[in-house]
Amino acid sequence: MGNICGTSSSRHVYRPPDTQRTASAPSTSTHIGGDTLTSIHQLSHSQRERFLDMHDPMRVMGLDHDTELFRVTDSSYIKNDKLAGNPESIASIFMHEQLRPNPYASRTGAQTHEASAYVPKRIKATDLRVPSLNVMVGSQAQDGIKAYDHMSNDPVPVKMRLGDFLDRGGKVYSDVINDGGESQALIVTLPKGQKVPVERV
């Protein structure tokens, strides 16, 4: 999970450096007419809001400042009951501010100015150039992090509060490994030099 965990939604609209989820899809072109867009800021306000409603994990999952986040981390990373972000995450995310063509758009007739013509771009978490942590959220998140115990010599399960990340300039992205179950994998950024309090669970 980040420092170990292999891997939250109120109505926040993020403005990170301009990218989510895609399924295996047909090879048909999604270009139906007009210029293909690459950023949500090229969409009209209404279409941009629609896109974020569909893909911003803060909105999709109904997360807020009080949302609990769970992860497993090695004890060596916990300093004074606080944790910093990992600048070398190996995770990939769906960046919901960058667009790529929806491979199903040609089937649905979506036009290039419409939110449904796009899905978030997939990028590496390190491309954000901001330290981050892999976390789990959801009703089974605390149990879900147990799968990462083997990735550390001294694994420590911890709980954090999403608001502590947001208050320090953190942002939330969906991890590409999400499976839509009772626990969801997220990547939460935490600017360099910032730390969040953790509670051992």
N, C-alpha and C positions, 0 to 999 in steps of 0.2 A: 504494500500500500504506500505509494509515494516513497517516503523514507522506508515504507514497507507496504502498506495496504495497496493491493493491486488496483485497486482503485482506492442544491437543495433548491415556495416560489411566490412571493408577493409580487406586486406589480412594478418591479424595478426594470428599467430599460438600460442596458449597459452600453458603455461607449469605450470598449477596449480597442486595440488595434484591429481594424476590421477583421465566425464560421460555425449539422447534427445528423442526424440519423438517416441512414439509407439502407434499403434492403437490396438483395440481388434483384436485378432488373433487366428488362429487355434492352437490346442494343439500339433500338430505334431512336432517332434524333428527337430532342425535346424543343428544338428551335421551330417555332410556329410562325413567327413573323415579328419584325421589330428587333431591336438590339437586345442580346442577352445581358442581363444585369449581373453584377458581381458583389454588390454591397446592399444591405437592407436600406441604407440611406438613399439609394436610388429609387426605391419604391415610394409610392405615394404614402401619405400618413396612414390612411385606412388600411392599405395593403401591408404596410410595415407592421402595424399593430396586429393584423391578422397573422402574419408570419411569426411574430413573437409569441402570440397566443398558442401557436401550434408547436413551437420549438424551443422557446426560452424555458429552461427547467424551473426557474423561479415561478413562472406562471403555470406551466404544465402540472407541476407537482404541488402547487399551492404552498410553497415554502415561505417562511418569514424569519424575522430575527430570532425567534425562540425555537426554531427547528433544531433538533439534536442531530449531530453528526458523529459517526463512529469510525474508528480506524484501529489498526494494530500497528504499533511502531516499536522499534527497539528502544530499550530503556536508555541507551546512550544519547538518544536525541532529545530526551526530556530534561530540560534545565529549569530548576525552580518551578516545577509544575507548569511549564510553558513549552510550546512547540513552535518552531519556525517552519517556513515552507521549504520544499525541496527544489533546488534549481536544476536538478538533473532527472526529472521525472521521465519514465519510459512510456507513460500513458499517451493515448491519442484521444482527442476530444472532437465533439461536433461544435464548431464555432458558429453560433447562431447569428452573428452579425455579418458573416460572409456567405455569399450565395453560390451554389452550383446548380446546374440544370437538374430538375427532377426527371429521372429517366422514364417516368410514367406520364409526363405532361402531354405527350402526343396522343396518348390514349384518351385522356380526359378532356382534351381540347383547351387546356390552359394556355393563356396568352403570356407573352414575355413580360408584361407589366403587372401580372398577377402573382400573388404570394404562392399560390399552388403550383406555379411553374418551377419552383425552386425547393431545394433542401439545403440545410446548413453544410458548409464545407468541412471536410475532415482534415484536421491538422494534428501535428504533434504538440503536446502540452509545452514542450520547450520552445516552440515557435512563438509562444506568448511573451517570452523573455521576462517572465515574472515567476518567482518561486511558487510552487503549488503543493497541495496535498490531495492524495486520493482518499475519499471518504465514502461511507455508506449511509444512506438515509432510508427510513421506512420502518414499518412495524417489525420486520425481521432483521433489521440492520445489525443489531447487537449480536445476534447469532451468526449473521452472515460473515462478520469479520473473522470468525474463528478459522475460516479456511486459509487465512494468511499467517497463522501462527508459525508454520514451518519456515517462513521466510526470514526469521530472525533468530539469533542466538538467545536473546532474552526478550521475547515478545511481551508487550504490555498493551492490553486493550484500553482505549481511552474514549471519552465522550467530550465533545466540544459543542459550542453554541454558534450557529451560523452568524448571528448578529456580531459576534466578536471578529469575524472575518470581514463582514460588510463594513463595519465601523472603521476598519483599518484599510479600506480601499480594495478589499477582495471582491472577486467576481466568481460566478458559478457557471459551470459548463457540464454538459452531459458527457460521461465517459462512453467511448464506443462499445464497451463490453456490456452495457445495460441490456438486460433481458426482459424487462417489463414485469418482474416478479414483485414480491412483497418487500424487497430491499433493492435500492437503486444505487448504482455507482456514479459518483460525481467527482469532478475535479474542482477544487476551490483554490483560487489564487490568494497569495498572501505576500504583499510587496516586501522586497528585501529590507531587512532590518526590523521587520515587524514580527511579533510573536503573539500567540493566542493561549489563554489558559486551558488546561486539560484536566479532566477528572478521570482517575483510574476507575475502571468498572470490572 
